[in-house]
Amino acid sequence: MCLAIPGRLVEVGEREAVVDLDGVRRSISTILLEEPPEVGDWVVIHVGFAITRLDVTEAETTLALLREALRENDTRSP
């Protein structure tokens, strides 16, 4: 199973960027994006690559669902 997660760009270079992943910052590649990204853009990240942009509402909804799934998993773990 593959998982792609939303993140907000906080720094943008020519072919890479720094993304905030729910409070954790990571460097990612932006070479797969069709248009040059800008600081503040929300992107979907998979294995270190921004693969597409998404709007803030969709990003926040997805993050809320991921947080809920993680909380549920934590309560089920022994």
CNS distance restraints for C-alpha pairs under 8 A (distance, minus, plus):
assign (resid   3 and name CA) (resid  46 and name CA) 6.74 0.50 0.50
assign (resid   4 and name CA) (resid  44 and name CA) 6.09 0.50 0.50
assign (resid   4 and name CA) (resid  45 and name CA) 5.27 0.50 0.50
assign (resid   4 and name CA) (resid  46 and name CA) 4.60 0.50 0.50
assign (resid   4 and name CA) (resid  47 and name CA) 7.78 0.50 0.50
assign (resid   5 and name CA) (resid  44 and name CA) 5.39 0.50 0.50
assign (resid   5 and name CA) (resid  45 and name CA) 5.28 0.50 0.50
assign (resid   5 and name CA) (resid  46 and name CA) 6.79 0.50 0.50
assign (resid   5 and name CA) (resid  62 and name CA) 7.89 0.50 0.50
assign (resid   5 and name CA) (resid  63 and name CA) 7.74 0.50 0.50
assign (resid   6 and name CA) (resid  21 and name CA) 7.06 0.50 0.50
assign (resid   6 and name CA) (resid  42 and name CA) 6.59 0.50 0.50
assign (resid   6 and name CA) (resid  43 and name CA) 5.53 0.50 0.50
assign (resid   6 and name CA) (resid  44 and name CA) 4.43 0.50 0.50
assign (resid   6 and name CA) (resid  45 and name CA) 6.02 0.50 0.50
assign (resid   6 and name CA) (resid  59 and name CA) 5.69 0.50 0.50
assign (resid   6 and name CA) (resid  62 and name CA) 7.30 0.50 0.50
assign (resid   6 and name CA) (resid  63 and name CA) 7.00 0.50 0.50
assign (resid   7 and name CA) (resid  19 and name CA) 5.78 0.50 0.50
assign (resid   7 and name CA) (resid  20 and name CA) 5.45 0.50 0.50
assign (resid   7 and name CA) (resid  21 and name CA) 4.79 0.50 0.50
assign (resid   7 and name CA) (resid  22 and name CA) 7.10 0.50 0.50
assign (resid   7 and name CA) (resid  42 and name CA) 5.58 0.50 0.50
assign (resid   7 and name CA) (resid  43 and name CA) 5.56 0.50 0.50
assign (resid   7 and name CA) (resid  44 and name CA) 6.43 0.50 0.50
assign (resid   7 and name CA) (resid  45 and name CA) 6.91 0.50 0.50
assign (resid   7 and name CA) (resid  59 and name CA) 7.61 0.50 0.50
assign (resid   8 and name CA) (resid  19 and name CA) 5.38 0.50 0.50
assign (resid   8 and name CA) (resid  20 and name CA) 5.20 0.50 0.50
assign (resid   8 and name CA) (resid  21 and name CA) 6.88 0.50 0.50
assign (resid   8 and name CA) (resid  39 and name CA) 7.82 0.50 0.50
assign (resid   8 and name CA) (resid  40 and name CA) 5.83 0.50 0.50
assign (resid   8 and name CA) (resid  41 and name CA) 5.70 0.50 0.50
assign (resid   8 and name CA) (resid  42 and name CA) 4.44 0.50 0.50
assign (resid   8 and name CA) (resid  43 and name CA) 6.40 0.50 0.50
assign (resid   9 and name CA) (resid  17 and name CA) 6.70 0.50 0.50
assign (resid   9 and name CA) (resid  18 and name CA) 5.90 0.50 0.50
assign (resid   9 and name CA) (resid  19 and name CA) 4.35 0.50 0.50
assign (resid   9 and name CA) (resid  20 and name CA) 6.25 0.50 0.50
assign (resid   9 and name CA) (resid  38 and name CA) 7.18 0.50 0.50
assign (resid   9 and name CA) (resid  39 and name CA) 5.10 0.50 0.50
assign (resid   9 and name CA) (resid  40 and name CA) 5.19 0.50 0.50
assign (resid   9 and name CA) (resid  41 and name CA) 5.53 0.50 0.50
assign (resid   9 and name CA) (resid  42 and name CA) 6.34 0.50 0.50
assign (resid   9 and name CA) (resid  43 and name CA) 7.49 0.50 0.50
assign (resid  10 and name CA) (resid  17 and name CA) 7.51 0.50 0.50
assign (resid  10 and name CA) (resid  18 and name CA) 5.69 0.50 0.50
assign (resid  10 and name CA) (resid  19 and name CA) 5.57 0.50 0.50
assign (resid  10 and name CA) (resid  20 and name CA) 6.51 0.50 0.50
assign (resid  10 and name CA) (resid  39 and name CA) 5.20 0.50 0.50
assign (resid  10 and name CA) (resid  40 and name CA) 6.12 0.50 0.50
assign (resid  11 and name CA) (resid  17 and name CA) 5.39 0.50 0.50
assign (resid  11 and name CA) (resid  18 and name CA) 4.94 0.50 0.50
assign (resid  11 and name CA) (resid  19 and name CA) 7.06 0.50 0.50
assign (resid  11 and name CA) (resid  39 and name CA) 5.77 0.50 0.50
assign (resid  12 and name CA) (resid  16 and name CA) 6.36 0.50 0.50
assign (resid  12 and name CA) (resid  17 and name CA) 4.30 0.50 0.50
assign (resid  12 and name CA) (resid  18 and name CA) 6.48 0.50 0.50
assign (resid  12 and name CA) (resid  37 and name CA) 7.09 0.50 0.50
assign (resid  12 and name CA) (resid  38 and name CA) 6.42 0.50 0.50
assign (resid  12 and name CA) (resid  39 and name CA) 6.11 0.50 0.50
assign (resid  13 and name CA) (resid  17 and name CA) 5.51 0.50 0.50
assign (resid  15 and name CA) (resid  29 and name CA) 6.03 0.50 0.50
assign (resid  15 and name CA) (resid  30 and name CA) 5.32 0.50 0.50
assign (resid  15 and name CA) (resid  31 and name CA) 5.56 0.50 0.50
assign (resid  16 and name CA) (resid  27 and name CA) 6.95 0.50 0.50
assign (resid  16 and name CA) (resid  28 and name CA) 5.59 0.50 0.50
assign (resid  16 and name CA) (resid  29 and name CA) 4.29 0.50 0.50
assign (resid  16 and name CA) (resid  30 and name CA) 5.04 0.50 0.50
assign (resid  16 and name CA) (resid  31 and name CA) 7.28 0.50 0.50
assign (resid  17 and name CA) (resid  27 and name CA) 5.66 0.50 0.50
assign (resid  17 and name CA) (resid  28 and name CA) 5.43 0.50 0.50
assign (resid  17 and name CA) (resid  29 and name CA) 6.32 0.50 0.50
assign (resid  17 and name CA) (resid  30 and name CA) 6.65 0.50 0.50
assign (resid  18 and name CA) (resid  25 and name CA) 6.42 0.50 0.50
assign (resid  18 and name CA) (resid  26 and name CA) 5.46 0.50 0.50
assign (resid  18 and name CA) (resid  27 and name CA) 4.44 0.50 0.50
assign (resid  18 and name CA) (resid  28 and name CA) 6.12 0.50 0.50
assign (resid  19 and name CA) (resid  25 and name CA) 5.47 0.50 0.50
assign (resid  19 and name CA) (resid  26 and name CA) 5.47 0.50 0.50
assign (resid  19 and name CA) (resid  27 and name CA) 6.32 0.50 0.50
assign (resid  19 and name CA) (resid  28 and name CA) 6.94 0.50 0.50
assign (resid  20 and name CA) (resid  24 and name CA) 5.51 0.50 0.50
assign (resid  20 and name CA) (resid  25 and name CA) 4.54 0.50 0.50
assign (resid  20 and name CA) (resid  26 and name CA) 6.74 0.50 0.50
assign (resid  21 and name CA) (resid  25 and name CA) 5.99 0.50 0.50
assign (resid  21 and name CA) (resid  26 and name CA) 7.46 0.50 0.50
assign (resid  27 and name CA) (resid  48 and name CA) 7.51 0.50 0.50
assign (resid  28 and name CA) (resid  48 and name CA) 4.91 0.50 0.50
assign (resid  28 and name CA) (resid  49 and name CA) 5.50 0.50 0.50
assign (resid  28 and name CA) (resid  50 and name CA) 6.80 0.50 0.50
assign (resid  29 and name CA) (resid  48 and name CA) 6.23 0.50 0.50
assign (resid  29 and name CA) (resid  49 and name CA) 4.78 0.50 0.50
assign (resid  29 and name CA) (resid  50 and name CA) 6.21 0.50 0.50
assign (resid  30 and name CA) (resid  36 and name CA) 7.98 0.50 0.50
assign (resid  30 and name CA) (resid  37 and name CA) 7.56 0.50 0.50
assign (resid  30 and name CA) (resid  49 and name CA) 6.12 0.50 0.50
assign (resid  30 and name CA) (resid  50 and name CA) 5.28 0.50 0.50
assign (resid  30 and name CA) (resid  51 and name CA) 7.63 0.50 0.50
assign (resid  31 and name CA) (resid  49 and name CA) 7.64 0.50 0.50
assign (resid  31 and name CA) (resid  50 and name CA) 7.71 0.50 0.50
assign (resid  32 and name CA) (resid  49 and name CA) 7.11 0.50 0.50
assign (resid  32 and name CA) (resid  50 and name CA) 6.54 0.50 0.50
assign (resid  32 and name CA) (resid  51 and name CA) 5.67 0.50 0.50
assign (resid  32 and name CA) (resid  52 and name CA) 7.71 0.50 0.50
assign (resid  33 and name CA) (resid  37 and name CA) 7.53 0.50 0.50
assign (resid  33 and name CA) (resid  50 and name CA) 6.64 0.50 0.50
assign (resid  33 and name CA) (resid  51 and name CA) 5.97 0.50 0.50
assign (resid  33 and name CA) (resid  52 and name CA) 5.94 0.50 0.50
assign (resid  33 and name CA) (resid  53 and name CA) 7.78 0.50 0.50
assign (resid  37 and name CA) (resid  41 and name CA) 6.69 0.50 0.50
assign (resid  41 and name CA) (resid  53 and name CA) 7.14 0.50 0.50
assign (resid  41 and name CA) (resid  54 and name CA) 7.89 0.50 0.50
assign (resid  42 and name CA) (resid  53 and name CA) 5.74 0.50 0.50
assign (resid  42 and name CA) (resid  54 and name CA) 5.58 0.50 0.50
assign (resid  42 and name CA) (resid  55 and name CA) 6.41 0.50 0.50
assign (resid  42 and name CA) (resid  56 and name CA) 6.47 0.50 0.50
assign (resid  42 and name CA) (resid  59 and name CA) 6.85 0.50 0.50
assign (resid  43 and name CA) (resid  50 and name CA) 5.87 0.50 0.50
assign (resid  43 and name CA) (resid  51 and name CA) 7.08 0.50 0.50
assign (resid  43 and name CA) (resid  52 and name CA) 5.56 0.50 0.50
assign (resid  43 and name CA) (resid  53 and name CA) 4.16 0.50 0.50
assign (resid  43 and name CA) (resid  54 and name CA) 5.62 0.50 0.50
assign (resid  44 and name CA) (resid  50 and name CA) 5.59 0.50 0.50
assign (resid  44 and name CA) (resid  51 and name CA) 5.73 0.50 0.50
assign (resid  44 and name CA) (resid  52 and name CA) 5.47 0.50 0.50
assign (resid  44 and name CA) (resid  53 and name CA) 6.13 0.50 0.50
assign (resid  44 and name CA) (resid  54 and name CA) 6.99 0.50 0.50
assign (resid  45 and name CA) (resid  49 and name CA) 5.40 0.50 0.50
assign (resid  45 and name CA) (resid  50 and name CA) 4.48 0.50 0.50
assign (resid  45 and name CA) (resid  51 and name CA) 5.96 0.50 0.50
assign (resid  45 and name CA) (resid  52 and name CA) 7.76 0.50 0.50
assign (resid  46 and name CA) (resid  50 and name CA) 6.57 0.50 0.50
assign (resid  46 and name CA) (resid  51 and name CA) 6.86 0.50 0.50
assign (resid  54 and name CA) (resid  58 and name CA) 6.51 0.50 0.50
assign (resid  54 and name CA) (resid  59 and name CA) 6.49 0.50 0.50
assign (resid  55 and name CA) (resid  59 and name CA) 6.25 0.50 0.50
assign (resid  56 and name CA) (resid  60 and name CA) 6.05 0.50 0.50
assign (resid  57 and name CA) (resid  61 and name CA) 6.11 0.50 0.50
assign (resid  58 and name CA) (resid  62 and name CA) 6.08 0.50 0.50
assign (resid  59 and name CA) (resid  63 and name CA) 6.15 0.50 0.50
assign (resid  60 and name CA) (resid  64 and name CA) 6.12 0.50 0.50
assign (resid  61 and name CA) (resid  65 and name CA) 6.32 0.50 0.50
assign (resid  62 and name CA) (resid  66 and name CA) 6.22 0.50 0.50
assign (resid  63 and name CA) (resid  67 and name CA) 6.11 0.50 0.50
assign (resid  64 and name CA) (resid  68 and name CA) 6.17 0.50 0.50
assign (resid  65 and name CA) (resid  69 and name CA) 6.17 0.50 0.50
assign (resid  66 and name CA) (resid  70 and name CA) 6.20 0.50 0.50
assign (resid  67 and name CA) (resid  71 and name CA) 6.18 0.50 0.50
assign (resid  68 and name CA) (resid  72 and name CA) 6.14 0.50 0.50
assign (resid  69 and name CA) (resid  73 and name CA) 6.12 0.50 0.50
assign (resid  70 and name CA) (resid  74 and name CA) 6.15 0.50 0.50
assign (resid  71 and name CA) (resid  75 and name CA) 6.43 0.50 0.50
assign (resid  72 and name CA) (resid  76 and name CA) 6.46 0.50 0.50
assign (resid  73 and name CA) (resid  77 and name CA) 6.28 0.50 0.50
